[in-house]
Amino acid sequence: MKAQTNCLDDLWDALPALKDKAKSGAEAAEERRWIGDDLANDLLEAGVGRILLDQEVGGLGGTLTDWIRLGCELSAADASSGWVSSHWAMAAAVVAANGTDELVSDVFSDPKACVASSNLGKLDFHDEDGGLRISGSWGFASGCLAATYVGGDILLEDADVPGGFRMVSVLAPSTEASVVETWDPVGLAATGSNQIVFEDVLVPKMAIYDWPDSKPVAGRSRGFLGHGVWLISTSVASVHLGLARAAIDAVRKELATKTNRMTGEPAVAKPAAMRALEEAEGLLFSLRAGLDLAADKVWNEGMASGTPSQQARMQLRLAGLTAVHQGTAIVRSVFDVAGASALHRSGRIQRIFRDANCLIHHISSIKDNFELVGRVRHQLDPLSFKI
């Protein structure tokens, strides 16, 4: 099975036009709470959802740093577009690593395959005919309006695992589910992170797989991408670094068009503004370099042995967490010197500010996760899927 229609170079060639479209349509997208079917189709057609997939399953064969670049650049144009694109790619990588051969074949037979899922479920389910009969919903399913497959995570009783429960993911074609448009946030409003509803849906066993505490299917060359939650926190990091880039550029542009009435110089020459902008540039450079370096280490070890080391995973988790919180700090710092025009609700600077204060609340990126890494470092806890 091979649904590939383009390659990684084609995606990079298409990216400037995709960024322009995302940026120019961001205000309207925020109002309708979705990036729009037209842009979503263009993004998927270009291959954003397949960037982390092996070429054998129709992927573009990109690396982790390719994926981070995609998230950063799209998010600098529009954070909602960057988040859903990065999220689609992440979800596809997890399915390709953990799903049965039949599920992988079914999902990726479509060159615009798009998976949307969530771990926030309210569900009733029971065993039936080699699968699970499910009724209920999952909330916060980013990008679900364009998805070809949808689903979410379920806790199953299992006496053979510590604690008596294990987490699995279930998927079904989007035609078997419905979407309730519940998404109305302060930031990242255009991600369409709505509610997926299953009404008496039978999910066969072949469409159920362990995640995030999973063992990738033997022989999958990128199987290491399917274990743990670190892909999610890395995805959030790329969005925040893109937002930091967008904030610096937008404030530079804003201040360059204003004149200090006392000195006649452009407002950007004001010492406080200049210091804030250059400090932000330096911090952003360091954050991006650190994230790429940590991602390269995980990638190289994962591709060589199938299992990145504890140290590599800890470094990437820390790099991602730091990028999220310091990326938000960059946005806030340059917002402080942007001037009164930054207060316009419909303005780009205000939208960037709102977006940057959204994903810091994502469960993968809250500050409690620094403690998780520290406890592993000090041998108080074993390495787990949480790192």
N, C-alpha and C positions, 0 to 999 in steps of 0.2 A: 504494500500500500504506500503510495507516494502522491501527495496532493500539492507538492511544491510548484509554485508558478513564478517565483522570482528568487532573488538571492540577496544577501546582505548589502552588497553594493547598490542594488536597486532601491533598497530602503533608505540608504543614506542620500541617494540622489533625489528621492521623493520628499525627504524630511523638510527642506526649506519651505516648500509649498504647503506642506501639512502644518507647519508652525505658523505660517502667515494666516492660513484659514482658521486655525484655532484661536489665534490672537485677535483677529478682526471680528470673530463671532463670539468672543467671550462674554460680552455684556448681554447679548440676547440669550446666550446659552444659560447664563446665571438666572435670568428671568424665567425660563421655561424648565429649569432644574434638570437639564440634560444637554450634553454637548451637541446633540442632534444626530439623526439617523444618517444624514449625508456625510458628515465628518466621520462618524463611527465607521461607516462603510469604507471611506477612503483610508482610514487608519488600518483597518483589518485587511483591506486589499493590498496595502503596501507591506503587510507582514508584521505589524507590531506585536500581534499575539503569538507569533511563531519565532521570535528572535532567539529564544533560548532552546528551541527544539532542534534535535539532531536532524540532519538532512534526510535520513532514512525514513522519517515519519512526516516529511514535507516541511521541515523547519528551515530556518535560515542559517543555523549553525553558529550563531553568535555566542560570545563569551559573557561572563558576568559583567565585565567592564563595558562591553557593547550595550548591554541592557541598562546599566547605570547611565551611560551617555544618553540613551534614548529617553529615559525618564527625566534626566536633568534638562535636556534641551526642549522637550515638549512642555515641561512644567514651567520653564522660563517664558514660554509663549502663553500658556494657559494651564494652571495647575490641575484643573479637572481633567483636561485631555491627557496630561502626563500621568495622573494617577490611574485612570481607567486603562490606559495603554500598558502601563507597567504591571497593573494588577492582572490584566488578561494574560500577559506573558508569564507571570508567576504561576497563575492557576494552571495554565497549559503545561508548564514544566512539572508541576506536582502530579498531574494526571499521567503524563508520559513516563514518569519515574515509578509510580505506584499502581497504576491501573492495570487490569488484566489485558492480555493481548487483544481480546475482542473489543473491550472498551476503547483502547487506544486506536484501534482500527476504525471503529465507528465514529469517534469524535473527530479524528484528524483526516478523515476522508474528504472533509470540506476544507478547501484552502482558506476559507474565512472563518474557520472554527474559532469559537469564542466561549470560554467557560466562565460562569459567574456563580460564586457560592459564598456562604457565610457560616460563621460558627455561632450565631445568635438565633437559635431555634426555639420554637414553642410547638412541640410535636406530639402526636400520638402515633405509635407504630407497633407492629407485631410481625412475627415470622409467618411467611406464607409461600408455599410452592417454590422453595429455593430462593427466596428473596425477602424483601421487607415491604409490607403494605403501610403506606405513610399518608397521614393527613396532618396539616399544620403549615407553619410558615417559618422562614428565616428572614431576619431583617438586615439592613445595611449591606445589601448585595450589590456592590459597585459594578456598574456597566451591564447590569442584567437586561436592560432594554434592547441590547444588541446581541445577547448571548444565544448561542445555538444549543448549549447544554447548561442546565442550572441544577442547583442542589445545595447541600450544606453538610454540616457535621452533626453526628449523633453519638451519644454515649450508650454503648451496649454493655449489658452485664456479661462478665467473663470471669469465671472462677479461677482461670489459669493465669491471670495477670495480677500483679500487686494492686491492691485497692478494690479488686473485683469488677472494674470497668475498663473498657478501652474505647478510644475515640475512632470512629470511622467517618469517611465521607461517602455520600451517595449522590449520584448524578442521574438525570433523566433529560431527554430531549426537551427543549423549551416549549415545544408544542404540547407537552403533557402537563405543563404548569401554567400558572398565571402570575402576573405582576400587579401588585397594588402600589400605586404611586404615593408613597408616604414621605418621600425625601424633602425636607424643608429646613436645611441647616443655615447657620450663619456663614460658614465658609465651605469651599469646595462644593458649591451648590449644584454645579452642572454634571456631577458624576452619576446622577441617576441611581443613587444607592438605595433602591427601593426594596420592597418586601416581595420575596418569592413565596408563592402559595402552592402547596400540593394538596389536592382534594382526592383522596382515595387513589393514590398512585402506587402501582406495584413496581418497585425497583428491583430488577433481577440481581442475583448474586454477582454476576460478572460486572455490574456497575457500582459495586461497593468495594472500597479499599481502605486500609488503615492509613491514618494521617492525623496529627503530625508525628506521632511516635511510631514511625513506620520503618519497615525494611524494604528498600526498593527491590523491584523484581530483578532477579539475577540476569546479567547480560546487558542491562540497560546502561549505555555508555555514560549517560548523565544522571544516573540514578541518585547520586549524592544530593542533587537539587531537591529531591523529594522528601528528605527527612528534616524535621524541625521547622521552627517558625522564623528562622533567620532571614529567609527570602522576603518575608513581609516587612520586617524592620528595615532591610536594605532598600526595599521599594519606597517606603516612607521617607527614608533618607534622601533618595534621589529627587523626590518631589520637593523637599525642603531646600536642597541645594539649588534646584532650579528656581524656586521662589526667591531665594537670596540673590541669585543673579538678576532676576527680574526687578527686584526692589532697588538694587544699586543702580541699574541702568535707567529705571524710570525716574528715580530721584535726581540723578545726574542730568537727565534731559530736562526735567522740570526746572531745576535751579539754573541751568544754562540759559534759559529763556527769560529769566528775571534779572533785574538790575538793582543793586543796592543804591538807594536814593541818596545816601550820604557820601558814598565814594565813587559812584559811577561804575564800579566793577560789577561783573556778573555775580549773582548771589552765590554761585558755587565756590567763589573765591573766599567766602567768609571762613575764617580759620576753623570754627567749630564744624562747619559742613565738610570742609576739606579733610579734616582729621577723621571724622566719622566715616566718610566714604572710603578713604584709603585704609583705615583699620579694617573695615568690612571686606575690602578686596583681599587683604592679606589673610584674614581669617577664612574666607571662602576658598582661597587657593589651598590652604593647609587642609581644610576639611575634605575637599574633593580629592586631593592627593592621597590623604590617609585612607579614604574609602576605597579608592581604586587599588591602592597597594594591598590593603587587606583582602579585597575581592580577588585580586590576582593570586594571592597565596592560597586561598580556599579553592579557587579554580584549578590551579596547577596540582595541588595535592589531591583534589577530588578526581581529576581526570587521570592522574597517575596510579592511584591506589584504590579509588572508590570511596575513600573515607578521609575527609580533611581532619587534621589533628585538632586536639582540644585547643591548643594555643591559637591556631588559625581561626577557629570558630569564635573564640573569645575576642580576638582582635577585630574581626568583622562585626560582631555584635556591638562592641564598644564604639567602633568607628561609625556604625549606623546610628546608634543612640546619640552620640555626640553631635553628629551632623544634623539630626532632627532638632535638638534643643539649641545648639549654637546657630543653626540656620535660621531658626525663629528669632533668636537674639539679633542676628544681622538685620532682619527685616524691621524689627522694632527700633533698632539704633538709627537706621537711615530714615525711617518714618519720622523720627523725632526732629530731623533737620529739614524735612521736605517742605515745610511751610503750610499755610492755611489751605491751599488748594488740595492738599492731600485728604481733606475732610469730605470732599464731594463723594457721596455714596456711589455714584455712577462712574467715578474716576478709576483709572487703572491702579493707582497707588493704594487706594482704599480697598479695592478688591484683593490685591496681593496681601495686604495686611490681614484681611479677614481669613483668606485661605491659609496663611501661615499659622494662624491660631486655631486651626481645626485638627490636623492630624497629630498634634502633640498629645491629644487625648486618646489616640488609638492604643488599644491594649498592648500592642507589640512595642510601643515607643514611650510609654509613660516612664517616669524616672525610677519607679520601683525596679525596673529591669537592670539598672546598674547594680543593685544589690544582688540579683541573681548571678551576675557574672562574678562579683566579688566573693560570693559564697563558694563558687566552684574554684576560684583562684586560691582561696585559703583552705581548700579541701574540707569544707564544712558540708558541702553537697556534691554528689557525683555529677558529671556532665550529663545533660539530658536534652531532650528535644527543645526545651525552652531556650537553650543557647544555640 
